[in-house]
């Protein structure tokens, strides 16, 4: 019984997944993805937009500015890079 549990891999934690638009791809193997989030203000009931910019690992330099992408959290790859490309949802026109 103890041998069976030792051979099984530990389950991964659920990783955060975000969708956004590529804002910059001027760095090598890195792109900046801008994620816009909408929420309702608790007191004034107005829809408020906030944005976050994530440094994303792009191994093959396939991303272009304007692409819609899905990214996921990963281990720290550099000082600022903690996200990697999961898939390209829509190419820029």
LOFISE-190921 format. One line per 10 residues: for each residue x, y, z of C-alpha. Coordinates in nm, 2 decimals. Each point is the difference from the previous one (the first is absolute). Layout:
X/Y/Z; ...
END
This chain:
0.00/0.00/0.00; 0.28/0.24/0.09; 0.17/-0.07/-0.33; -0.30/0.08/-0.21; -0.04/0.35/0.15; 0.37/0.07/-0.04; -0.01/-0.06/-0.38; -0.30/0.22/-0.06; 0.08/0.36/-0.08; -0.12/0.27/0.24
-0.31/0.18/-0.14; 0.06/0.35/-0.13; -0.17/0.30/0.15; -0.26/0.18/-0.21; 0.18/0.26/-0.20; -0.15/0.34/-0.09; -0.10/0.04/-0.36; -0.06/0.34/-0.16; -0.11/0.13/-0.35; 0.14/0.31/-0.14
0.15/0.19/-0.30; 0.37/0.02/-0.09; 0.11/0.35/0.06; 0.37/-0.03/-0.08; 0.24/-0.26/-0.15; 0.32/0.19/-0.03; 0.20/-0.22/0.24; 0.15/-0.34/-0.09; -0.23/-0.29/0.12; -0.21/0.24/0.20
-0.32/0.18/-0.07; -0.21/0.24/0.21; -0.37/-0.10/0.02; -0.26/0.25/0.12; -0.30/-0.15/0.19; -0.30/0.22/0.05; -0.23/-0.08/0.28; -0.35/0.15/0.06; -0.17/0.03/0.33; -0.28/0.19/0.15
0.08/0.27/0.25; -0.16/-0.10/0.34; -0.14/0.35/0.09; -0.07/0.17/-0.33; -0.09/-0.31/-0.21; 0.20/0.13/-0.29; 0.20/-0.25/-0.21; 0.37/0.06/0.05; 0.28/-0.13/-0.22; 0.34/-0.09/0.14
0.29/-0.15/-0.19; 0.30/-0.21/0.08; 0.31/-0.05/-0.21; 0.17/-0.34/0.02; 0.34/-0.10/-0.14; -0.06/-0.32/-0.18; 0.25/-0.26/-0.12; -0.02/-0.06/-0.38; 0.26/-0.26/-0.08; -0.04/0.01/-0.38
-0.06/0.38/-0.04; -0.34/-0.08/-0.16; -0.20/0.28/0.15; -0.08/0.32/-0.18; -0.15/0.33/0.13; -0.38/-0.03/0.02; -0.02/-0.38/0.03; -0.26/-0.12/0.25; 0.17/-0.27/0.22; -0.06/-0.22/0.31
0.28/0.00/0.25; 0.06/-0.21/0.32; 0.20/0.05/0.31; 0.34/-0.18/0.03; 0.31/0.00/0.21; 0.21/0.32/-0.01; 0.20/0.01/-0.32; 0.17/0.33/0.06; -0.03/0.31/0.21; -0.34/0.09/-0.15
-0.11/-0.31/-0.20; -0.24/-0.23/0.18; -0.25/-0.08/-0.28; 0.03/-0.22/-0.31; -0.20/-0.03/-0.32; -0.27/-0.26/0.00; -0.17/0.06/-0.34; -0.07/0.27/-0.26; -0.37/0.06/-0.02; -0.01/0.24/-0.29
0.27/0.15/-0.22; 0.02/0.38/-0.06; -0.13/0.12/-0.34
END
